[in-house]
Amino acid sequence: MGYAHDYAAAIMQRGRVPMAPVDFVPNWSDGPRKAKYYPGVDSLPLPVAGYPADASLDRAFDGGAEAPGAATGEGAFDLTSLSGMLLDSYGLTGRRLGVQANTDLSALPFYPLANWSRGSASGGGLYPVSVYWVSGPSGPVTPGVHYYSTRHHTMQRLLTGDVSGEVRESLGGYGADTDQYLVLGIKYWQNSFKYNSFSFHAVSMDLGAAVQTWRMWAGARGLAIEPAMWFDEARLQRLLGVQGQEEGVFAVVPLKWAGAQGGSTPSQSPTPSPAPSPAGPGAGSVSVQLRDVERSREVFTFDALLKMQEATSAQATERPAPGALTPAATPPADPDLPVAALPAAKPMPADVRTVLRRRRSSFGRFDASRPVTGEQLAACLAASTAGSRLGGDTGTGPDGDGVRLTKLYAFVNHVEGVEPGAYEYDPDARELRLVKAGRPGEFLQRNYFLSNYNLEQAGAVLVPTIRTSAVLDAVGDRGYRLVNATIGAVAQSVYTASSALELGCGVALGFDNVSYIEELGLDATGEAPLLIMMIGNERPAPADFRYEIA
Ligand SMILES: Cc1cc2nc3c(=O)[nH]c(=O)nc-3n(C[C@H](O)[C@H](O)[C@H](O)COP(=O)(O)O)c2cc1C
């Protein structure tokens, strides 16, 4: 058994047995930036991008089956759609100035401490995902490596020259018929300065939230985002010029590019076999020379984080064989439990960009005087299920084994037509099954660590579970990244669905996982409840100030 098993156990227990270092206090005034900083680098402004009004969230969750180009596989990225997708996910779109219950409230009016809104959610609002664009000759710019600067919405040129073959080779045959790739790194210190050992758990969910934002944004308009999570990570770290212990490379997304013949690199790679371009550099011999300049004067490392990077990257190239995840599938709904019927899900016809721009965390603004409707709850549950498939090489997409890794539970406080209680969700029948009757508010609040939410005022609290140990047994320690990316994707799906349904939403990691295992009786199946996702109506007319910048 690898270290990831120990880490997973420590995470589950941390509400009762604190993780080392227990006396750690973040040095807020010496914190890192919320992005990487490459001084003096050349920047490429990104074009303004529209978004089709009919690219609805419903369509995104249907797998984009009805989107133009989806059926024919014609949908292809260009610089404009890439620009739009990045802006609507990790780009800054506005400033948060609404009054809420977080402890940072008093800082918000001060410009240096401004909190900028983004389409993707991120644990602690720290946004540690670094997005690199590796583009070969079929792209619109001189081939090279660019870093997406969220603050400027520009591409910063880190390297000039065609190194797309490096990425293609590192993927070991996956995504070989293109020369355009998004490479997603996680700069740990950006998160660990606050969350220390817990950091790996949070950032690996952030990765999933970001990728799922792309999957929804692109899927609704017939573009494909199919991430690879298994590849030669050390080789890509070398290419990006990052230190292995400081920045992990968590995903690579091959992009089908408009104008490229057959989506491939026409002159250099006519066959889909993974071959570096003949004109390109020798394997592993080229690297970004520019370095991120750290803002913090003092940077700490944390044992658990170092060990998790080591454990989850050790067998990074050993992509699981088809069917490998099958033993880790979630158990089906228990047919012996009483059924609580749900109405049809409320439609979500709004376009994905609009709902991402509206998305935000509720942070204490829930108000139960207006209950959630059954239709809204049904839509959030269906969105969680649809959003739990990351696709790509994870074996969870419709093109893979279609393994369902997550199961959903719902603690119902205030939902029209559904009695208060704890339920499991049957995604095939689209109905609930009663696990425990009675108002769950007291249980929920008692087991929440922070003071920024009154969970009893949420209409319902949804809880995705996943059989972490079974996934690790099935695919090795790198599976921890898949487990958490899947949960992050579910979180982002519920946030976005709530926005479309005009419901408040907030997800949280700050709860006692063990109590949830006991309350829902999950010990026997090994299901780990990894997140709580609150949905509900908010107090009317909240104090806010509009400050859109995109
Ligand atoms: C994986 C993950 C974990 C989170 N954990 C918490 C949490 O424990 N408590 C909380 O209040 N918010 C939590 N959040 C919400 C973030 O704090 C929030 O997304 C971020 O501050 C940005 O704010 P916004 O969602 O309003 O854009 C989490 C979000 C994600 C994606």
The ligand as an SDF file (V2000), in Angstrom:
LIG
                    3D

 31 33  0  0  0  0  0  0  0  0999 V2000
  -12.4980   22.1070   -3.4150 C   0  0  0  0  0  0  0  0  0  0  0  0
  -13.1360   23.3060   -2.7530 C   0  0  0  0  0  0  0  0  0  0  0  0
  -13.1910   23.3570   -1.3700 C   0  0  0  0  0  0  0  0  0  0  0  0
  -13.8000   24.4330   -0.7370 C   0  0  0  0  0  0  0  0  0  0  0  0
  -13.8790   24.4380    0.6440 N   0  0  0  0  0  0  0  0  0  0  0  0
  -14.5480   25.4420    1.2620 C   0  0  0  0  0  0  0  0  0  0  0  0
  -14.7510   25.4380    2.6940 C   0  0  0  0  0  0  0  0  0  0  0  0
  -14.3100   24.5230    3.4140 O   0  0  0  0  0  0  0  0  0  0  0  0
  -15.4720   26.4400    3.2540 N   0  0  0  0  0  0  0  0  0  0  0  0
  -15.9840   27.4520    2.4980 C   0  0  0  0  0  0  0  0  0  0  0  0
  -16.6330   28.3440    3.0530 O   0  0  0  0  0  0  0  0  0  0  0  0
  -15.7940   27.5020    1.1380 N   0  0  0  0  0  0  0  0  0  0  0  0
  -15.0940   26.5270    0.5190 C   0  0  0  0  0  0  0  0  0  0  0  0
  -14.9310   26.5460   -0.8590 N   0  0  0  0  0  0  0  0  0  0  0  0
  -15.4140   27.6940   -1.6400 C   0  0  0  0  0  0  0  0  0  0  0  0
  -14.2670   28.6490   -1.9630 C   0  0  0  0  0  0  0  0  0  0  0  0
  -13.8580   29.3110   -0.7800 O   0  0  0  0  0  0  0  0  0  0  0  0
  -14.6980   29.6430   -3.0240 C   0  0  0  0  0  0  0  0  0  0  0  0
  -14.9550   28.9560   -4.2210 O   0  0  0  0  0  0  0  0  0  0  0  0
  -13.6300   30.6900   -3.3050 C   0  0  0  0  0  0  0  0  0  0  0  0
  -13.3770   31.4610   -2.1570 O   0  0  0  0  0  0  0  0  0  0  0  0
  -14.0380   31.6350   -4.4170 C   0  0  0  0  0  0  0  0  0  0  0  0
  -15.2350   32.2760   -4.0860 O   0  0  0  0  0  0  0  0  0  0  0  0
  -16.5130   32.1580   -5.0250 P   0  0  0  0  0  0  0  0  0  0  0  0
  -16.9300   30.7180   -5.0270 O   0  0  0  0  0  0  0  0  0  0  0  0
  -17.5490   33.0590   -4.4130 O   0  0  0  0  0  0  0  0  0  0  0  0
  -16.1080   32.6120   -6.3920 O   0  0  0  0  0  0  0  0  0  0  0  0
  -14.3290   25.4870   -1.5090 C   0  0  0  0  0  0  0  0  0  0  0  0
  -14.2630   25.4190   -2.9060 C   0  0  0  0  0  0  0  0  0  0  0  0
  -13.6770   24.3380   -3.5240 C   0  0  0  0  0  0  0  0  0  0  0  0
  -13.6300   24.2670   -5.0290 C   0  0  0  0  0  0  0  0  0  0  0  0
  1  2  1  0
  2  3  1  0
  2 30  2  0
  3  4  2  0
  4  5  1  0
  4 28  1  0
  5  6  2  0
  6  7  1  0
  6 13  1  0
  7  8  2  0
  7  9  1  0
  9 10  1  0
 10 11  2  0
 10 12  1  0
 12 13  2  0
 13 14  1  0
 14 15  1  0
 14 28  1  0
 15 16  1  0
 16 17  1  0
 16 18  1  0
 18 19  1  0
 18 20  1  0
 20 21  1  0
 20 22  1  0
 22 23  1  0
 23 24  1  0
 24 25  2  0
 24 26  1  0
 24 27  1  0
 28 29  2  0
 29 30  1  0
 30 31  1  0
M  END
$$$$
